Amino acid sequence: MDEAGFGRFVRAIAESGCTTTASCMQSAANPYRNGDPSSFVFHADCAKWVYMLRAYYASKNGLPFSYVSRISSAASDPRFNTTSNEAIERRDIVDTGTAIDAVSVLRRLHDEVSSATYRMDPANSFPQQQDFYSPKIAPGSIHAGTAIYDINGHVMLVYDVTADGSILYMDASPDQSVSRGVYGPQVPQSRAALGGGFKNFRPLKLEGALLQADGTYIGGHIVLAANEAIADYSLEQYRGNTPDASADGSHARYSYNNASLNLYQYARASMSRGGYAYNPVYELQVSMNALCQDAIGRPRAYDARIEAGVASLYSDLSQTISAWKGRDLRVVYNGLTLKDALMDAYAAQNRACIESAGKSGAGLLDRYMRRSPQTDVRRLIADIVEPESFAEMKPVGR
C-alpha cells in the first residue's frame, strides 16, 4: 500500500472543510471524484469511514486491499464486548481479469465492518490475521492514515501531526456528518485485550500475480505481515514504556527524558520530540471543543465517553495547576494571570459550543461538568489562588 499517498489523500479530505462523508468525496479534495458513477453516494459512519477511504484509495490506484469480513465474539453485541473479538474470515480484493468494481466492493464492505472489527487484542493473529497493528507512539509511526479506536464505540482517523505533538483527526458520526478534533483524554485508555487507541493498517503484498503491459496486476493472493515483521509494532500504548512495562491500560506508566507522564502527555512529548510545553489554556480549549462536538446531537451512548473526557480534563488540569504552583517551567500560557486566561478560554469555548449547537447548546458542557466536584472544571479554575511570588514570573506564549 502507498502509505504516503494514502496519508496525503486523507489530509486533503480533512483539510477541505467538508461536513458529510458524501460531500467530502464529492469535493475538489478528492482527485478521483470524476471517475465515480453519478449515482454513487459515499455513506459511512465512523468505523466504516476509515475502511471505505482505504478501500477507495486502493481501488483508484490499482493497489491490493484485504479486510476482515467476519468476526467471532463472546458477546451479543460485539461492539461492546468485555473480551477480545477474533477475525475468522477475510475478503481479498484482487483483480481476476475483469477489473475491480469499486462501488460494489465499497457497498459490501459497508455491510461487513463495524467498530467491532477494531475490538481485537493486537497480539492475536488467529484464526485470521487482523487488519491493524499497534504502532509505537513515535514520529513517523503515528501519521495521516492512522486510526484511533475509542472502546466506547467510536473511530477516528489521523490526518496530521503538528510540530508541538498535537495529533489531529477527523471522524464521521452515525448521521454521516464529519468533524475534526485533537487526540486527548476524551479517548479513554484501553486494555490491550480491547485494542483501543492507535491502529495502523497492516502491511500487505500481492504475490503470484501476473504483470500486464499497462502496469496492472492480474490474479495472485494477498499476504499480510506478521507483527514480528513490522518494525514499529509495539504494545507500549497499553503496557507503558517504563522498565517494568507489565501493566495494562490505565495502570501503564510512561517516561520521557526522565519525566513521569500519563499516556496523553507522553504522546505529545514523543510526537513533538520533546519540544512541547504544558499549556493549560490551549489544552482546555482543545478539550472543550472536542467534548462539545461529542455532545452535540449525539446519542445517549456518548454520555459515558463525554463524562470520561470531562473527568480526564479535570484531573489533567488539576495536575497542571499543581505543577504551575510548584514553578514547573514547562507550564506556559497566554494571559496576564493563569486564572484569568483559563476563565476567558472557558467562557469563549462555552459561547462557541452554544453557537454550534443552537439553543440546545446553552449549558451543554456545564451539565456534564457540574455532575460532581471531581468534574467541575469551572469551579476548579475559579478556586485558583495566584501566589504573590508569581508577580515576577511572566507567562510565555504557546
N, C-alpha and C positions, 0 to 999 in steps of 0.2 A: 504494500500500500504506500502511496505517496503521502507520507505524514505531513511534510512541509506544505504541500499543495492543499491537502485537506484542511490544515490549520488556517491557511490564508483564506480559503473558501468560507470557513466558519466565522472568521473575524470580519470579513466583508459583510456577511449577512447580519452579524450582531451590530456592527457599527453603522448600518444603513438607517437605523431608527424604526424599522418595520415593527408593527404591533400585533400581527397574527401570523400563524405559520403559513397560511395561504399567501398573504401579501408579501411575506419575506421571500418566498420562492418566485413570486411574480415581479419582484423589484429588480432594478438595474444592478443590484449587488450580486444577483445570480447570473453568471455569464452563460449558463446553459438553458435559460428560460425559453428561448425562441425555438428550441428543439422539442419542447413538450407539447403534447396534444392540447388543443384549446379546452377540451372537456375535463382535463385532469386538474384537480384541486388538491393541494397538499394539506390534508387534515392530520393533525398529530397532537397528542398530549405530551407531557414531559418525557416519559420513558420512550415513547415511540419516536419523538422528535430527534433524539440522539442517533438512534439506529437508522432512521429514514434518511437523515442528512448523510450519514456514512454510506449507505447503500446507493443513494442518488449520485453522490460524487464518484463512487466506484464505477457505476454503470455508465456515466458520462465520459469516463476516461479509460474504459476498457480494462479495468482492474478487477481481479478476483475478489469475491466477497463471500463470507460464510457467517451464519448466525445460529444460535441455539433456538430451535423451533418448538421444543417441548421440554418441560421440566418436571421433576418429581418433588413433591412436598409432603411433609407430615401434617400440614395444617389444612383446614377447609378453605382458608384464604391465604394463598402462598405469598401474597404481598406483605403480610404482617406476621409471618412465621417466626417463632422464637428460636428455631434452629435453622440450619442452612438448607437451602434448596439445592437440588442437583440437576445438572444438564443430562438429559437422556437421549435427545435426538438433535441432530444438526441438519441444516439445509445449506448446501453449497451452491452458489450462483456461478455457473460456468457456461460459457458459450459452446454448445454442442454442434454448431454449424448453422443454426437457424437464427442467430443473433439473440441477444437478451432483451426481452420485453420489460423495460424498466418499470413501466406503470403497473403491470401485473405483479412484478416482484415486490414493489412497494405496498401494494394492496394486501398481498398475502402476509408480508412481514408485519404490517399494521395489526393484523388479527392474531399474530403468533407471539409477539413480545409484549411485556408489561414491566412494571417496576419489580415484579417477582423474578424476572430474568437476571436482575442485578444482585439479588439477595443470595449470594453464594460465598462460601469460605474461599478466599483467594488461594489457599494452599491445596485445594481439592481439584483433581483433574479427572475424576471418574464419576460415572461411567463414560461421559464425554468431556472433552476439554471445554472450558467455559470461554466466553467471548472476550473477557477482560483479564488484565493482570494488575496487581497492586504495585504502583511505582514508588520509587524513593522520592521523598519530598525534597527536591533539589532542582536548581535551574536546568532547563532542558528536559527534565523528566515530567514536570507539570507544565503543560503548554496548551496552546489553542488546539482543541480537539480532545482534551482530557475530560472525561465525565466525572461528575461529583454525585454520589448517591446518598441521599438522606433516607435513613432507615424508616422514617415515618411515612414513606411512600412518595418521595419526590426525587427528581433527577435534574441536574443542571449540566451545562456544557461550557467549559472554559473557552474564552475567546481571546484573552490577553493576560499577560502578567506584567505589571508596571515595575519601574525601577525601584520603587520602595517596597516591593514584595506583595503588593495587593493582587489577588487572584480574581479577575473579573469573569463573570459568567452570564450567560443568557439562559432562560428556561421558558418552557411552554406550560400552560395550565390546561385543566380539563376543558375549558371553554375555547381552547386553542389560541388564547392571547399569548403574546411573547413579551417578557420583561427582562430586565438586567439587574444584576446585583454584584456584591463583593463577598467572597468566601469569608466566613467568620463563625462565631459561636451559634448562629442560627442553624448551622448544620451540626447536629449532635454527634459527639464522638461515638464511634461504633466498636463493638467487639469484632474480632476477626471473623467469627462464625457467620455474622450477618453481612459482611462485605461492604459496609458503608464507607464513605469517603472517596478518595481519588481512585479513578479507574482508567487505565489506558487500554485501547483496543489491542488485542493480542496480535503480534506479528504473524503473518501467514505468507505462504508462497504457493505458486501453482506448479506442480510437477507433472511431467509426461505429456505436456500439451504440444501441439504442432503449430509452429510459427508460420503465418501466412505472409504472402507477398506485401500485403498492406500494413503489416506490422501487428496485426491482431493474432490472438491465440485461440485455437480450437481444441476442445476436449481437455484431458488432464484431470488431475484431482488436487484438492487443496490440503496442505499440510500446515498445521498450526504449531508455533513454537512452544516448547515446554517452559515452565517457569525458570528452571535452572539454565536455560539457554538465553534468557533475556537479561542483558547487562544491568539494567536498572530495576529489576524486580526486587522488591523489598517489603517487609511487613512492619517497618518502623512506624507507620501511621497507626498501627494497632498496638505494637509492643513497646514503643518508645525507642530511644537511642542511647540510653544510659548503659553502663557496664552490666547492670542486672536487668536486661531488657526482656524479662519474662512475664511482665504484667500484661494486661489486656484491656483495651478500651479506655475507660475513664481513669483507670489505675496506672496507665502508662506514664512514664516520666521522660522529659526531654531536656537537653542541654545544648547550648550554642555558645562557643567561646567562654566556656566555664560558667555561664549564667543559666540558672534553672528557669525553664519556661513551660507554659502549657502548650498543647498542640497548636493552637491558633497563633500564638506568639512565635513558636518555633517555625511554623510555615512562613510567616512574614520574614523572620530573621534569615532563614535558609534561602528563600526565593530572592531576597534582596542582597544576598551575600554579606549579611551583617550590616547593611547600610541603612536600616530603618530606625526610627525612634518611636517611643511610645507617645502618640499624640492623642490624648483622650478626647479632645474636641472632634477631631477627624473620625475617630472610632465611633463616637456617639452618633455623628451624622450618618455614617455608612450603615451602622446597625439599625438605627431608627428608620432609615429609608427602606432597608430590606424587610424589616418587620412590618412596616406599613404596606408594602407590596404584597406580603403574605396575607395580611389581614383583610385587604380589600377584595370583596366578592368571592372569597374562598370558602369552601365547605367547612363544616364544623370539624371535620377530620384534621384541619390545620391547627386547631386550638392547641394541641399538645406541642406542636412544632413552635408556635409563636410563644407559648408560655416558657418553653425551654430556652428560646432565644432571649427573652426578656430576663430570665433568671441569670443566664450567662453574661448578658450585658451588665447587669447589676454587679455580679461578682467580679468581673474583669475591671469595671470602673472603680469599684472599691479598692482593689489591689493597686491600681494605678495611682489613685489618690493617696494611698498609704505610701507608695514609693515616692511620690512627689513631696509629701511631708517629710520624708526621710532624705530629701535633697538628692534623689537619684537623677543624675544628669541626663539620663536617657529620656526623661519625660519632658516633652516640649509642647507648646501650644501657641495659638494666636490669640491675643487679647490682653487687656490690662491686668486682669486677675483670672485665675483658673475658674473660680466660681462664676464670675460674670460671663466668661467665654462659654462655659458649659450651659448656663441658663439661656443665653442667646441662641446657642445651637439647638437646644431642646425646643425652645419656642418656635424657631424657624422650621424645624422638622415637623412639629405638630401642625403648623399652618399649611405646610406643603402637603401633608397627609390629608388634611381636610379638603384642600383644593382638588387633590387627585380623586378622592372618594365622593365628593359632593357633600350633601347634607348628612349622609350616613357616616362621614369621616369625623364629625365632631366628637371628641373624646375617645376616638377609636383605640389609640395606643394607651391612653390613660386607663382604660377599662382593664387592660392586662397588667399594667404596671402597678396599679393600686390594689391588687388582689392580696398582697401580703407585704409586710415590712421588708422582706428579702427581695422584692421585685420593684419597689417604689423608687425608681430612678430619680424622679423629680425631687423627692424628699432627700435622697442621698446628696444631690447637688446643693439643695438649699441648706443643708447642715454643714457644708464645708466652712471651716474657720481658717481664714488666711493668717498664718503666723506673722507677727511683726518682723521677724528676722528675714522674711522673704522680700522685704521692701527693696533690698539692694539687688535682688535677683530679677533679671529681665526675661520675659517669655521669648521664645525663639520661634520663628515661623516654621511651618511644616516643610 
